[in-house]
Amino acid sequence: MAGCTAVSPPAAGAPVNATEGSVTRSQPTPARTLSQPPSTQPRESQSATPNPVPSLSAVGTQVPEPSPSPNPPSWPSPVVGLEPSPAFVLQVPILMYHRIVPADLAGDSLPGLVVSPELFDAQLAALQAAGWHTVTLAQISQALQLGTALPPRTFAISIDDGWDDGYTYALPILQRHGFHATYYVIAGRVGTWKNVLTPAELKALAAAGMEIGDHTLDHVGLPYLSPVGLHVQIATSADVLAGFVGKRPATFAYPSGRYDLAAEEAVQADGFGMAVIEGWGAWESAANRFAVPRVRVSPSTTPVGLVGMLQRLEPGS
Ligand SMILES: [Zn+2]
């Protein structure tokens, strides 16, 4: 089963999708205009139970406060109309995470998608010590479009589904190791679901050099959608996220890694430079830039094992 199936207590009345183990809404998402992002509400009002206050003492980290006036997002936008050279290939490993949170705070998320902050910290420490450094997915996309080679031991970190532990736990750990990540956010859940990144947290992530990528409006399977449905899930969600952070996403992640040719074409037509799935390999090219593989990192991925995995994925490393 492909990734992106983390679940959380949904809004009242939302059924569980038994096929994917994920949660979908029972009612269609209200239409939104491009200039009017979804209304947000105080997080305290989203749940009868307050969000737990995470303790990062185990990894020696303090949770930063979202900055009210952060720096603008810095990820590069795709170059409109520029097709990558068919002969140019990058082989940058891309890791796929979902939740960086203690297991007892992970709610109903599938255990295989939950990596503890301590393990995440140890994984990144091992990669840093082995000489690896990060780029964002938008930077890979730009390098592919421009035909720019990237240095050896370059890799990317992606974190799917927009849970707030990406801010409270993952961000300080990323910053400690000098790494940047791409967060694939489900736009329709921001301000709607509990334990999901708030607009202020999204802005703070972007200001910290993280990339905010598009992971649809509602995390629905794209292969079954009409052209209009595809556009809403791909482009309207991007505009909603742009309303939150001030810059349109440059890259896209298919929910559960499910896509077809129509979805690929819609992603390209809606202005993205690259889209990602789950799969073994490190290969970015003109031929597959709208279905680029990412390697899942699980709670059983040891730091040593992760370093070895990247070494196997990168030729000559
Ligand atoms: Zn997902």
py3Dmol code that shows the C-alpha trace and the ligand (Angstrom):
import py3Dmol

protein = """\
ATOM      1  CA  MET A   1       0.000   0.000   0.000  1.00  0.00           C
ATOM      2  CA  ALA A   2       1.340   3.367  -0.879  1.00  0.00           C
ATOM      3  CA  GLY A   3       1.939   6.038   1.710  1.00  0.00           C
ATOM      4  CA  CYS A   4      -0.045   8.969   2.925  1.00  0.00           C
ATOM      5  CA  THR A   5      -2.555   7.068   4.930  1.00  0.00           C
ATOM      6  CA  ALA A   6      -2.045   8.642   8.302  1.00  0.00           C
ATOM      7  CA  VAL A   7      -5.300   9.261   9.999  1.00  0.00           C
ATOM      8  CA  SER A   8      -6.557  11.472  12.765  1.00  0.00           C
ATOM      9  CA  PRO A   9      -9.821  11.868  14.550  1.00  0.00           C
ATOM     10  CA  PRO A  10     -11.940  13.465  11.839  1.00  0.00           C
ATOM     11  CA  ALA A  11     -14.668  16.002  12.022  1.00  0.00           C
ATOM     12  CA  ALA A  12     -17.916  14.689  13.385  1.00  0.00           C
ATOM     13  CA  GLY A  13     -19.710  12.443  10.950  1.00  0.00           C
ATOM     14  CA  ALA A  14     -16.696  11.646   8.802  1.00  0.00           C
ATOM     15  CA  PRO A  15     -16.482   7.963   7.906  1.00  0.00           C
ATOM     16  CA  VAL A  16     -13.355   5.874   7.752  1.00  0.00           C
ATOM     17  CA  ASN A  17     -12.271   4.786   4.313  1.00  0.00           C
ATOM     18  CA  ALA A  18     -11.691   1.110   4.843  1.00  0.00           C
ATOM     19  CA  THR A  19      -9.660   0.696   1.677  1.00  0.00           C
ATOM     20  CA  GLU A  20      -6.875   3.040   2.607  1.00  0.00           C
ATOM     21  CA  GLY A  21      -7.306   3.239   6.336  1.00  0.00           C
ATOM     22  CA  SER A  22      -7.694   6.936   5.890  1.00  0.00           C
ATOM     23  CA  VAL A  23     -10.483   9.284   6.740  1.00  0.00           C
ATOM     24  CA  THR A  24     -12.654  11.117   4.310  1.00  0.00           C
ATOM     25  CA  ARG A  25     -15.479  13.530   4.760  1.00  0.00           C
ATOM     26  CA  SER A  26     -19.020  12.462   4.169  1.00  0.00           C
ATOM     27  CA  GLN A  27     -19.981  15.827   2.708  1.00  0.00           C
ATOM     28  CA  PRO A  28     -18.474  17.539  -0.330  1.00  0.00           C
ATOM     29  CA  THR A  29     -16.040  20.271   0.460  1.00  0.00           C
ATOM     30  CA  PRO A  30     -17.589  23.684   0.005  1.00  0.00           C
ATOM     31  CA  ALA A  31     -16.315  25.567  -2.986  1.00  0.00           C
ATOM     32  CA  ARG A  32     -13.759  28.184  -2.207  1.00  0.00           C
ATOM     33  CA  THR A  33     -12.705  31.174  -4.201  1.00  0.00           C
ATOM     34  CA  LEU A  34      -9.080  31.776  -4.938  1.00  0.00           C
ATOM     35  CA  SER A  35      -9.031  35.051  -3.056  1.00  0.00           C
ATOM     36  CA  GLN A  36     -10.802  33.691  -0.020  1.00  0.00           C
ATOM     37  CA  PRO A  37      -8.932  30.939   1.823  1.00  0.00           C
ATOM     38  CA  PRO A  38     -11.014  28.769   4.096  1.00  0.00           C
ATOM     39  CA  SER A  39     -11.987  30.380   7.309  1.00  0.00           C
ATOM     40  CA  THR A  40     -10.000  29.311  10.280  1.00  0.00           C
ATOM     41  CA  GLN A  41     -11.101  28.940  13.812  1.00  0.00           C
ATOM     42  CA  PRO A  42      -9.236  28.903  17.063  1.00  0.00           C
ATOM     43  CA  ARG A  43      -7.617  25.557  17.617  1.00  0.00           C
ATOM     44  CA  GLU A  44      -9.170  25.303  21.026  1.00  0.00           C
ATOM     45  CA  SER A  45     -12.585  25.135  19.396  1.00  0.00           C
ATOM     46  CA  GLN A  46     -11.724  22.215  17.159  1.00  0.00           C
ATOM     47  CA  SER A  47     -11.741  19.530  19.766  1.00  0.00           C
ATOM     48  CA  ALA A  48     -13.287  18.794  23.072  1.00  0.00           C
ATOM     49  CA  THR A  49      -9.897  17.659  24.274  1.00  0.00           C
ATOM     50  CA  PRO A  50      -7.015  20.107  24.159  1.00  0.00           C
ATOM     51  CA  ASN A  51      -3.974  19.230  22.153  1.00  0.00           C
ATOM     52  CA  PRO A  52      -1.306  17.662  24.319  1.00  0.00           C
ATOM     53  CA  VAL A  53       1.690  19.808  25.009  1.00  0.00           C
ATOM     54  CA  PRO A  54       4.636  17.838  23.679  1.00  0.00           C
ATOM     55  CA  SER A  55       7.765  17.512  25.707  1.00  0.00           C
ATOM     56  CA  LEU A  56      10.984  17.641  23.765  1.00  0.00           C
ATOM     57  CA  SER A  57      13.230  17.166  26.720  1.00  0.00           C
ATOM     58  CA  ALA A  58      14.313  13.811  25.382  1.00  0.00           C
ATOM     59  CA  VAL A  59      15.888  15.449  22.376  1.00  0.00           C
ATOM     60  CA  GLY A  60      16.849  18.684  24.069  1.00  0.00           C
ATOM     61  CA  THR A  61      14.658  20.899  21.923  1.00  0.00           C
ATOM     62  CA  GLN A  62      12.295  23.742  22.626  1.00  0.00           C
ATOM     63  CA  VAL A  63       9.195  24.351  20.600  1.00  0.00           C
ATOM     64  CA  PRO A  64       9.479  27.685  18.798  1.00  0.00           C
ATOM     65  CA  GLU A  65       6.623  30.126  18.723  1.00  0.00           C
ATOM     66  CA  PRO A  66       5.241  30.980  15.289  1.00  0.00           C
ATOM     67  CA  SER A  67       6.568  34.312  14.200  1.00  0.00           C
ATOM     68  CA  PRO A  68       3.933  36.918  13.387  1.00  0.00           C
ATOM     69  CA  SER A  69       6.114  38.516  10.731  1.00  0.00           C
ATOM     70  CA  PRO A  70       8.219  35.769   9.171  1.00  0.00           C
ATOM     71  CA  ASN A  71      10.472  36.006   6.181  1.00  0.00           C
ATOM     72  CA  PRO A  72       8.727  35.245   2.901  1.00  0.00           C
ATOM     73  CA  PRO A  73       8.850  31.720   1.502  1.00  0.00           C
ATOM     74  CA  SER A  74      12.063  31.006  -0.338  1.00  0.00           C
ATOM     75  CA  TRP A  75      11.461  27.930  -2.466  1.00  0.00           C
ATOM     76  CA  PRO A  76      11.954  28.477  -6.194  1.00  0.00           C
ATOM     77  CA  SER A  77       8.923  28.602  -8.435  1.00  0.00           C
ATOM     78  CA  PRO A  78       8.834  26.454 -11.582  1.00  0.00           C
ATOM     79  CA  VAL A  79      10.032  28.097 -14.770  1.00  0.00           C
ATOM     80  CA  VAL A  80       6.878  28.389 -16.841  1.00  0.00           C
ATOM     81  CA  GLY A  81       7.051  26.486 -20.088  1.00  0.00           C
ATOM     82  CA  LEU A  82      10.577  25.160 -19.644  1.00  0.00           C
ATOM     83  CA  GLU A  83      10.827  21.440 -20.381  1.00  0.00           C
ATOM     84  CA  PRO A  84      13.841  19.678 -18.876  1.00  0.00           C
ATOM     85  CA  SER A  85      16.343  18.194 -21.277  1.00  0.00           C
ATOM     86  CA  PRO A  86      15.405  14.566 -21.986  1.00  0.00           C
ATOM     87  CA  ALA A  87      19.056  13.602 -21.512  1.00  0.00           C
ATOM     88  CA  PHE A  88      19.450  15.179 -18.063  1.00  0.00           C
ATOM     89  CA  VAL A  89      18.920  13.006 -15.001  1.00  0.00           C
ATOM     90  CA  LEU A  90      19.267  13.685 -11.282  1.00  0.00           C
ATOM     91  CA  GLN A  91      19.541  10.861  -8.764  1.00  0.00           C
ATOM     92  CA  VAL A  92      18.668  12.605  -5.518  1.00  0.00           C
ATOM     93  CA  PRO A  93      17.155  10.296  -2.880  1.00  0.00           C
ATOM     94  CA  ILE A  94      13.894  11.618  -1.465  1.00  0.00           C
ATOM     95  CA  LEU A  95      12.720  10.385   1.933  1.00  0.00           C
ATOM     96  CA  MET A  96       9.035  10.196   2.818  1.00  0.00           C
ATOM     97  CA  TYR A  97       7.833  10.719   6.374  1.00  0.00           C
ATOM     98  CA  HIS A  98       4.336  11.280   7.740  1.00  0.00           C
ATOM     99  CA  ARG A  99       4.388  11.854  11.476  1.00  0.00           C
ATOM    100  CA  ILE A 100       7.258  12.807  13.788  1.00  0.00           C
ATOM    101  CA  VAL A 101       5.601  12.380  17.152  1.00  0.00           C
ATOM    102  CA  PRO A 102       5.688  10.068  20.188  1.00  0.00           C
ATOM    103  CA  ALA A 103       3.529   7.034  19.534  1.00  0.00           C
ATOM    104  CA  ASP A 104       1.250   7.796  22.467  1.00  0.00           C
ATOM    105  CA  LEU A 105       0.373  11.154  20.902  1.00  0.00           C
ATOM    106  CA  ALA A 106      -0.200   9.799  17.411  1.00  0.00           C
ATOM    107  CA  GLY A 107      -3.919   9.188  17.757  1.00  0.00           C
ATOM    108  CA  ASP A 108      -5.265   6.789  15.158  1.00  0.00           C
ATOM    109  CA  SER A 109      -2.338   7.156  12.771  1.00  0.00           C
ATOM    110  CA  LEU A 110      -1.039   3.897  11.382  1.00  0.00           C
ATOM    111  CA  PRO A 111       1.932   2.839  13.536  1.00  0.00           C
ATOM    112  CA  GLY A 112       4.087   2.312  10.477  1.00  0.00           C
ATOM    113  CA  LEU A 113       3.780   6.002   9.659  1.00  0.00           C
ATOM    114  CA  VAL A 114       4.824   7.259  13.088  1.00  0.00           C
ATOM    115  CA  VAL A 115       8.505   7.973  13.698  1.00  0.00           C
ATOM    116  CA  SER A 116       9.444   9.122  17.184  1.00  0.00           C
ATOM    117  CA  PRO A 117      11.229  12.471  17.555  1.00  0.00           C
ATOM    118  CA  GLU A 118      14.160  10.661  19.142  1.00  0.00           C
ATOM    119  CA  LEU A 119      14.546   8.333  16.151  1.00  0.00           C
ATOM    120  CA  PHE A 120      14.084  11.190  13.675  1.00  0.00           C
ATOM    121  CA  ASP A 121      16.805  13.113  15.483  1.00  0.00           C
ATOM    122  CA  ALA A 122      19.126  10.107  15.415  1.00  0.00           C
ATOM    123  CA  GLN A 123      18.414   9.447  11.735  1.00  0.00           C
ATOM    124  CA  LEU A 124      19.230  13.019  10.775  1.00  0.00           C
ATOM    125  CA  ALA A 125      22.304  13.068  13.008  1.00  0.00           C
ATOM    126  CA  ALA A 126      23.619   9.978  11.252  1.00  0.00           C
ATOM    127  CA  LEU A 127      22.999  11.464   7.822  1.00  0.00           C
ATOM    128  CA  GLN A 128      24.623  14.738   8.824  1.00  0.00           C
ATOM    129  CA  ALA A 129      27.659  12.911  10.182  1.00  0.00           C
ATOM    130  CA  ALA A 130      27.920  10.940   6.941  1.00  0.00           C
ATOM    131  CA  GLY A 131      28.131  14.182   4.967  1.00  0.00           C
ATOM    132  CA  TRP A 132      24.624  14.316   3.559  1.00  0.00           C
ATOM    133  CA  HIS A 133      22.825  17.622   3.083  1.00  0.00           C
ATOM    134  CA  THR A 134      19.306  18.522   1.990  1.00  0.00           C
ATOM    135  CA  VAL A 135      17.565  20.382  -0.763  1.00  0.00           C
ATOM    136  CA  THR A 136      13.836  20.889  -1.024  1.00  0.00           C
ATOM    137  CA  LEU A 137      11.744  19.206  -3.679  1.00  0.00           C
ATOM    138  CA  ALA A 138      11.291  22.593  -5.346  1.00  0.00           C
ATOM    139  CA  GLN A 139      15.060  22.892  -5.592  1.00  0.00           C
ATOM    140  CA  ILE A 140      15.270  19.463  -7.237  1.00  0.00           C
ATOM    141  CA  SER A 141      12.540  20.520  -9.642  1.00  0.00           C
ATOM    142  CA  GLN A 142      14.380  23.712 -10.506  1.00  0.00           C
ATOM    143  CA  ALA A 143      17.688  21.894 -10.974  1.00  0.00           C
ATOM    144  CA  LEU A 144      15.964  19.446 -13.283  1.00  0.00           C
ATOM    145  CA  GLN A 145      14.381  22.214 -15.338  1.00  0.00           C
ATOM    146  CA  LEU A 146      17.635  24.157 -15.628  1.00  0.00           C
ATOM    147  CA  GLY A 147      19.862  21.125 -16.127  1.00  0.00           C
ATOM    148  CA  THR A 148      21.921  21.952 -13.050  1.00  0.00           C
ATOM    149  CA  ALA A 149      23.836  19.126 -11.388  1.00  0.00           C
ATOM    150  CA  LEU A 150      23.600  18.834  -7.599  1.00  0.00           C
ATOM    151  CA  PRO A 151      26.523  17.938  -5.340  1.00  0.00           C
ATOM    152  CA  PRO A 152      27.113  14.378  -4.152  1.00  0.00           C
ATOM    153  CA  ARG A 153      25.318  13.308  -0.999  1.00  0.00           C
ATOM    154  CA  THR A 154      22.366  15.563  -1.641  1.00  0.00           C
ATOM    155  CA  PHE A 155      19.033  14.222  -0.441  1.00  0.00           C
ATOM    156  CA  ALA A 156      15.550  15.528   0.319  1.00  0.00           C
ATOM    157  CA  ILE A 157      13.112  15.086   3.196  1.00  0.00           C
ATOM    158  CA  SER A 158       9.353  15.178   2.642  1.00  0.00           C
ATOM    159  CA  ILE A 159       6.724  15.095   5.383  1.00  0.00           C
ATOM    160  CA  ASP A 160       3.175  14.319   4.246  1.00  0.00           C
ATOM    161  CA  ASP A 161      -0.310  15.253   5.392  1.00  0.00           C
ATOM    162  CA  GLY A 162       0.338  18.453   7.338  1.00  0.00           C
ATOM    163  CA  TRP A 163       0.170  17.261  10.933  1.00  0.00           C
ATOM    164  CA  ASP A 164       1.179  19.829  13.512  1.00  0.00           C
ATOM    165  CA  ASP A 165       3.979  17.627  14.810  1.00  0.00           C
ATOM    166  CA  GLY A 166       5.799  18.695  11.681  1.00  0.00           C
ATOM    167  CA  TYR A 167       6.093  22.027  13.405  1.00  0.00           C
ATOM    168  CA  THR A 168       6.280  21.175  17.079  1.00  0.00           C
ATOM    169  CA  TYR A 169       8.653  18.207  16.774  1.00  0.00           C
ATOM    170  CA  ALA A 170      10.187  18.008  13.305  1.00  0.00           C
ATOM    171  CA  LEU A 171      11.122  21.640  12.738  1.00  0.00           C
ATOM    172  CA  PRO A 172      13.495  22.064  15.702  1.00  0.00           C
ATOM    173  CA  ILE A 173      15.203  18.777  14.865  1.00  0.00           C
ATOM    174  CA  LEU A 174      15.577  19.728  11.211  1.00  0.00           C
ATOM    175  CA  GLN A 175      17.030  23.077  12.210  1.00  0.00           C
ATOM    176  CA  ARG A 176      19.488  21.532  14.621  1.00  0.00           C
ATOM    177  CA  HIS A 177      20.993  19.516  11.772  1.00  0.00           C
ATOM    178  CA  GLY A 178      20.839  22.309   9.220  1.00  0.00           C
ATOM    179  CA  PHE A 179      18.319  20.443   7.091  1.00  0.00           C
ATOM    180  CA  HIS A 180      15.264  21.601   5.192  1.00  0.00           C
ATOM    181  CA  ALA A 181      12.152  19.613   4.378  1.00  0.00           C
ATOM    182  CA  THR A 182       9.186  19.800   2.058  1.00  0.00           C
ATOM    183  CA  TYR A 183       5.828  19.619   3.828  1.00  0.00           C
ATOM    184  CA  TYR A 184       2.981  18.242   1.717  1.00  0.00           C
ATOM    185  CA  VAL A 185      -0.097  19.824   3.215  1.00  0.00           C
ATOM    186  CA  ILE A 186      -3.766  18.874   2.721  1.00  0.00           C
ATOM    187  CA  ALA A 187      -5.132  22.364   2.232  1.00  0.00           C
ATOM    188  CA  GLY A 188      -8.740  21.628   3.196  1.00  0.00           C
ATOM    189  CA  ARG A 189      -7.728  20.324   6.612  1.00  0.00           C
ATOM    190  CA  VAL A 190      -5.936  23.505   7.675  1.00  0.00           C
ATOM    191  CA  GLY A 191      -8.123  25.239  10.191  1.00  0.00           C
ATOM    192  CA  THR A 192     -10.634  22.379  10.017  1.00  0.00           C
ATOM    193  CA  TRP A 193      -9.024  19.324  11.584  1.00  0.00           C
ATOM    194  CA  LYS A 194      -7.388  19.166  14.962  1.00  0.00           C
ATOM    195  CA  ASN A 195      -3.682  18.408  15.244  1.00  0.00           C
ATOM    196  CA  VAL A 196      -3.105  19.887  11.807  1.00  0.00           C
ATOM    197  CA  LEU A 197      -0.712  22.730  11.026  1.00  0.00           C
ATOM    198  CA  THR A 198      -2.280  26.166  11.482  1.00  0.00           C
ATOM    199  CA  PRO A 199      -1.831  29.000   8.993  1.00  0.00           C
ATOM    200  CA  ALA A 200       0.588  30.656  11.438  1.00  0.00           C
ATOM    201  CA  GLU A 201       2.628  27.468  11.677  1.00  0.00           C
ATOM    202  CA  LEU A 202       2.655  27.112   7.903  1.00  0.00           C
ATOM    203  CA  LYS A 203       3.993  30.634   7.611  1.00  0.00           C
ATOM    204  CA  ALA A 204       6.618  29.972  10.238  1.00  0.00           C
ATOM    205  CA  LEU A 205       7.740  26.800   8.459  1.00  0.00           C
ATOM    206  CA  ALA A 206       8.028  28.682   5.183  1.00  0.00           C
ATOM    207  CA  ALA A 207       9.934  31.483   6.886  1.00  0.00           C
ATOM    208  CA  ALA A 208      12.355  28.893   8.274  1.00  0.00           C
ATOM    209  CA  GLY A 209      13.223  27.815   4.737  1.00  0.00           C
ATOM    210  CA  MET A 210      10.908  24.834   4.558  1.00  0.00           C
ATOM    211  CA  GLU A 211       8.890  24.218   1.405  1.00  0.00           C
ATOM    212  CA  ILE A 212       5.093  24.042   1.604  1.00  0.00           C
ATOM    213  CA  GLY A 213       3.931  21.637  -1.095  1.00  0.00           C
ATOM    214  CA  ASP A 214       0.479  20.693  -2.321  1.00  0.00           C
ATOM    215  CA  HIS A 215      -1.142  17.432  -1.174  1.00  0.00           C
ATOM    216  CA  THR A 216      -4.646  18.195  -2.517  1.00  0.00           C
ATOM    217  CA  LEU A 217      -7.616  19.815  -0.880  1.00  0.00           C
ATOM    218  CA  ASP A 218      -9.127  16.675   0.663  1.00  0.00           C
ATOM    219  CA  HIS A 219      -6.669  13.788   0.207  1.00  0.00           C
ATOM    220  CA  VAL A 220      -8.923  11.983  -2.241  1.00  0.00           C
ATOM    221  CA  GLY A 221      -7.806   9.451  -4.820  1.00  0.00           C
ATOM    222  CA  LEU A 222      -7.115  11.362  -8.015  1.00  0.00           C
ATOM    223  CA  PRO A 223      -7.536   8.557 -10.592  1.00  0.00           C
ATOM    224  CA  TYR A 224     -11.300   8.632 -10.169  1.00  0.00           C
ATOM    225  CA  LEU A 225     -11.882  12.340 -10.513  1.00  0.00           C
ATOM    226  CA  SER A 226     -13.331  14.369 -13.360  1.00  0.00           C
ATOM    227  CA  PRO A 227     -11.204  17.072 -14.969  1.00  0.00           C
ATOM    228  CA  VAL A 228     -12.998  19.638 -12.817  1.00  0.00           C
ATOM    229  CA  GLY A 229     -12.422  17.534  -9.720  1.00  0.00           C
ATOM    230  CA  LEU A 230      -8.753  17.200 -10.561  1.00  0.00           C
ATOM    231  CA  HIS A 231      -8.425  20.944 -10.953  1.00  0.00           C
ATOM    232  CA  VAL A 232     -10.066  21.588  -7.590  1.00  0.00           C
ATOM    233  CA  GLN A 233      -7.891  19.070  -5.785  1.00  0.00           C
ATOM    234  CA  ILE A 234      -4.692  20.186  -7.483  1.00  0.00           C
ATOM    235  CA  ALA A 235      -4.988  23.886  -8.314  1.00  0.00           C
ATOM    236  CA  THR A 236      -7.563  25.213  -5.853  1.00  0.00           C
ATOM    237  CA  SER A 237      -5.656  23.575  -3.027  1.00  0.00           C
ATOM    238  CA  ALA A 238      -2.490  25.296  -4.236  1.00  0.00           C
ATOM    239  CA  ASP A 239      -4.254  28.633  -4.227  1.00  0.00           C
ATOM    240  CA  VAL A 240      -5.572  28.013  -0.711  1.00  0.00           C
ATOM    241  CA  LEU A 241      -2.055  27.240   0.505  1.00  0.00           C
ATOM    242  CA  ALA A 242      -0.746  30.329  -1.276  1.00  0.00           C
ATOM    243  CA  GLY A 243      -3.337  32.312   0.640  1.00  0.00           C
ATOM    244  CA  PHE A 244      -1.869  31.012   3.877  1.00  0.00           C
ATOM    245  CA  VAL A 245       1.855  31.435   3.200  1.00  0.00           C
ATOM    246  CA  GLY A 246       2.052  34.026   0.433  1.00  0.00           C
ATOM    247  CA  LYS A 247       3.561  31.807  -2.247  1.00  0.00           C
ATOM    248  CA  ARG A 248       2.138  29.113  -4.486  1.00  0.00           C
ATOM    249  CA  PRO A 249       3.408  25.559  -4.002  1.00  0.00           C
ATOM    250  CA  ALA A 250       5.916  24.412  -6.610  1.00  0.00           C
ATOM    251  CA  THR A 251       5.639  20.648  -6.176  1.00  0.00           C
ATOM    252  CA  PHE A 252       2.836  18.175  -5.584  1.00  0.00           C
ATOM    253  CA  ALA A 253       2.355  14.829  -3.828  1.00  0.00           C
ATOM    254  CA  TYR A 254      -0.409  12.439  -4.920  1.00  0.00           C
ATOM    255  CA  PRO A 255      -2.570  11.187  -2.024  1.00  0.00           C
ATOM    256  CA  SER A 256      -1.538   7.627  -1.207  1.00  0.00           C
ATOM    257  CA  GLY A 257       0.778   7.810  -4.204  1.00  0.00           C
ATOM    258  CA  ARG A 258      -2.132   7.069  -6.541  1.00  0.00           C
ATOM    259  CA  TYR A 259      -2.072   8.738  -9.926  1.00  0.00           C
ATOM    260  CA  ASP A 260      -2.805   8.206 -13.585  1.00  0.00           C
ATOM    261  CA  LEU A 261      -1.953   9.985 -16.803  1.00  0.00           C
ATOM    262  CA  ALA A 262      -4.828  12.445 -16.412  1.00  0.00           C
ATOM    263  CA  ALA A 263      -3.602  13.378 -12.934  1.00  0.00           C
ATOM    264  CA  GLU A 264      -0.049  13.821 -14.191  1.00  0.00           C
ATOM    265  CA  GLU A 265      -1.247  16.043 -17.012  1.00  0.00           C
ATOM    266  CA  ALA A 266      -3.406  18.083 -14.644  1.00  0.00           C
ATOM    267  CA  VAL A 267      -0.485  18.642 -12.275  1.00  0.00           C
ATOM    268  CA  GLN A 268       1.642  19.844 -15.157  1.00  0.00           C
ATOM    269  CA  ALA A 269      -1.126  22.026 -16.596  1.00  0.00           C
ATOM    270  CA  ASP A 270      -1.703  23.629 -13.205  1.00  0.00           C
ATOM    271  CA  GLY A 271       1.856  24.907 -13.086  1.00  0.00           C
ATOM    272  CA  PHE A 272       3.772  22.494 -10.900  1.00  0.00           C
ATOM    273  CA  GLY A 273       7.347  21.571 -11.681  1.00  0.00           C
ATOM    274  CA  MET A 274       7.392  18.110 -10.148  1.00  0.00           C
ATOM    275  CA  ALA A 275       5.133  15.550  -8.465  1.00  0.00           C
ATOM    276  CA  VAL A 276       6.027  12.642  -6.219  1.00  0.00           C
ATOM    277  CA  ILE A 277       4.821   9.135  -5.476  1.00  0.00           C
ATOM    278  CA  GLU A 278       6.155   6.332  -3.298  1.00  0.00           C
ATOM    279  CA  GLY A 279       8.666   3.901  -4.761  1.00  0.00           C
ATOM    280  CA  TRP A 280      12.167   2.579  -4.448  1.00  0.00           C
ATOM    281  CA  GLY A 281      14.779   4.560  -6.304  1.00  0.00           C
ATOM    282  CA  ALA A 282      16.363   7.978  -6.757  1.00  0.00           C
ATOM    283  CA  TRP A 283      15.620   9.198 -10.240  1.00  0.00           C
ATOM    284  CA  GLU A 284      14.417  12.576 -11.430  1.00  0.00           C
ATOM    285  CA  SER A 285      14.162  13.167 -15.165  1.00  0.00           C
ATOM    286  CA  ALA A 286      12.012  14.811 -17.803  1.00  0.00           C
ATOM    287  CA  ALA A 287      10.315  11.469 -18.370  1.00  0.00           C
ATOM    288  CA  ASN A 288       9.182  10.909 -14.774  1.00  0.00           C
ATOM    289  CA  ARG A 289       9.144  14.354 -13.190  1.00  0.00           C
ATOM    290  CA  PHE A 290       5.425  14.060 -12.481  1.00  0.00           C
ATOM    291  CA  ALA A 291       5.840  10.633 -10.857  1.00  0.00           C
ATOM    292  CA  VAL A 292       9.115  10.843  -8.955  1.00  0.00           C
ATOM    293  CA  PRO A 293       9.768   8.029  -6.448  1.00  0.00           C
ATOM    294  CA  ARG A 294      10.202   8.609  -2.739  1.00  0.00           C
ATOM    295  CA  VAL A 295      11.463   6.103  -0.200  1.00  0.00           C
ATOM    296  CA  ARG A 296       9.421   5.569   2.929  1.00  0.00           C
ATOM    297  CA  VAL A 297      11.120   5.892   6.314  1.00  0.00           C
ATOM    298  CA  SER A 298       9.458   3.820   9.012  1.00  0.00           C
ATOM    299  CA  PRO A 299       9.811   3.404  12.788  1.00  0.00           C
ATOM    300  CA  SER A 300      12.019   0.387  12.083  1.00  0.00           C
ATOM    301  CA  THR A 301      14.476   2.331   9.944  1.00  0.00           C
ATOM    302  CA  THR A 302      17.638   2.564  12.017  1.00  0.00           C
ATOM    303  CA  PRO A 303      20.008   5.505  11.610  1.00  0.00           C
ATOM    304  CA  VAL A 304      22.730   3.218  10.312  1.00  0.00           C
ATOM    305  CA  GLY A 305      20.260   1.543   8.014  1.00  0.00           C
ATOM    306  CA  LEU A 306      19.103   4.876   6.627  1.00  0.00           C
ATOM    307  CA  VAL A 307      22.658   5.974   5.831  1.00  0.00           C
ATOM    308  CA  GLY A 308      23.228   2.682   4.072  1.00  0.00           C
ATOM    309  CA  MET A 309      20.003   3.063   2.145  1.00  0.00           C
ATOM    310  CA  LEU A 310      20.986   6.464   0.804  1.00  0.00           C
ATOM    311  CA  GLN A 311      24.397   5.154  -0.128  1.00  0.00           C
ATOM    312  CA  ARG A 312      22.758   2.407  -2.148  1.00  0.00           C
ATOM    313  CA  LEU A 313      20.419   4.873  -3.820  1.00  0.00           C
ATOM    314  CA  GLU A 314      23.107   7.344  -4.880  1.00  0.00           C
ATOM    315  CA  PRO A 315      25.517   6.038  -7.481  1.00  0.00           C
ATOM    316  CA  GLY A 316      29.155   6.410  -6.506  1.00  0.00           C
ATOM    317  CA  SER A 317      28.522   7.524  -2.936  1.00  0.00           C
TER     318      SER A 317
END
"""
ligand_1 = """\
1
ZN
Zn -1.025 11.758 2.254
"""
view = py3Dmol.view(width=600, height=400)
view.addModel(protein, "pdb")
view.setStyle({"model": 0}, {"cartoon": {"style": "trace"}})
view.addModel(ligand_1, "xyz")
view.setStyle({"model": 1}, {"stick": {}})
view.zoomTo()
view.show()
